[in-house]
């Protein structure tokens, strides 16, 4: 075990004693971070290859984002939606334009945004499509991860996320991910939406078969069903494009965004769609005290400005190609069973002979690299998009050494 010093041990023991055990963090206590590097309470540095599950796409302490937040902190941080504030209209206008849509409904967390998308789709189904009251159905994919609210885990197939939380919310049908025929069979006259991750992150960075997203887009358009793309992890530069859907030239009816939209500074999420879709809401029918607050809008506006340069998308594409080429060599050496992903995002299935995903994560921690396991045998690699090629190669060298040993 790497952590043996009194300061780190005390902090971890206190966390274990006084916080609910709903996470199993690695035994490291972070105190500061910059760019792609984090420092613990003992002054040891670690290369961050997780980036807060894509919340830190633009790196720790990004100067532009920190300066935007500081400037807004000096002015006003919260008004609630009871009043207008001077950053709200600009945020909604700029985010809608980035997505090629015309209306935004801001929230805070990804799960809140998914809940908002579900409510939007149902209300659209009743008011616009004409589905009988109480009959609306949303089709989702197995192995999905959209959040952990009671409604969202009702359509999860992950036992850890779902067990012991019933009774569950009805109105969802689960089909195999990537199976267009199964999806087509599930869509009926009461279906209001298909909700999918363009790439399934928590499941191990699963990329659907080529043509799948385009097929979903054709099917939903033909059947008058909304296509909702959960781009909370895959969006905003991670895969080498602004949105992962762009890899198949697909524009969904609704984007669900979060994580990187707040730049790792504040939680910001949003549902973005046409006025026909989001226009179904009337005052009092949905809301959030903190959704669209001035501080969130100021940071998110700077995120949008950063994305408009295309620099980070290009960087993710170029470094991602290098990442996947190097990881592919590990498959040939027998240390890794499979590698999946796109851009600076990879799921790596560790060969059983080399240990579990947790084992590998802990051994990498000892070498100064931070990753996280999922589903037993898989580790996810998703560094901040600001990472240098030299640092990325150093991290990959540590992975090779761990798997060789």
C-alpha positions, 0 to 999 in steps of 0.5 A: 500500500502506497499510503503509510504516512501519518497525515494521509492515513489520518485523512483516509481514516477520518473519511472512512469513519464519517462519510458514507461508503458509497465510493471506494476511492484509491488511497491518495489524498489530493491537495492541489492540481494544475494541468494534468498533474495532481499533488497529494498532502505529502507533496507527491505528484500524480499524472491524472489520467481520469480527469474527473470522468471528463469534467476536467477536459480543459485541465486542472486550474485552467487559467481562463476558467479560473479567471472567469470564475473569479471575476464573476465571484466579485459581481454576483453568484446567484439570483435564482431564476426569479430574476434575470441576470446579465450572463444568462441570455448570453450563455443560452444563446452561445450554447444553443449556437454551439449545438445548432439548436435554439433553446437551452434548459440549464441545470447543475448535474448530469443526473438532473439534466437526464431527469430534465430530458426524460420529463421533456420527452414525456411532456413533448409526447403528450402535448405534441405527439399526442400519446395518451396520458400515462402511456409514454415510453422511452427506449434505452440501452443495456449497460447504460449509465445516465446517473443515480436518481431513483428514476434513472436507476429504474432503467439501469442494468447494473446491479450495484446501481439498481439493487435495493432501491425499488419500487422502480419507475415504469415507462422504459424499455431496455434493448441491447446497445448497438442493436438497431433491429432490437431498437426498431422492434421496441419503438411503438406508437407510445414511444416518445424518445430513444435515450442513448450514450453515443459511447458508453463510458461507465460500461467501459468506453463501449463504442457502438458499431459503425452506422449505429448512431446514423441508423438511430437517427433515421429510425427516430425521424421516421417514427416521430420519436426524439433522439436524445444523446447523453453527451455528458461524458462523451461531449465537449471535445473528449472524442476529438469532436465537439460531440461524439455524435459528429463522428457519424454526422448525426445531430440528435433532437436533444443534447444532454450536457454536463461535466466539462461544461463546468470546466471542473470549476462548478457543476453545470449541465444543460438540455439543448433542443429546438424550441418545439421540444423545449417550448413545451414547458410553462412557468412553474412546471420545472426548475432548479434554484441553482440552474443557470446561476451567474457563476455557472453561466460565466464559467460555461461561457468561457468553456464554450469560447475555448471549444469554438477555437477547435484546439482541444478537439484537434488535440484530442483527435491527434493524441487519441490516435497515438494513445490507441495505437500504443494501447493496441500494442499491449493487446498484441503482447497479451497484457490486455484483452481489448482496447476500445474508445475514441479520441482521448478516451479508452477502456482497457480490459486487463488480462486476468493474468495481470490482475483486476482493474483495481489491482492495476489502478493501485499499482499505477498509483504507486508509480504516480499515475491515477486511473480508475477501474470499472466492472472488475477487469477494466480501467478507463483512461481519459486524461485532461485534453491539455496533457502533453504527448511526453506526459501521456507517453510517460503514463503509458510507460508506467502502465507497461511496467505494471502489466509486465510485472 
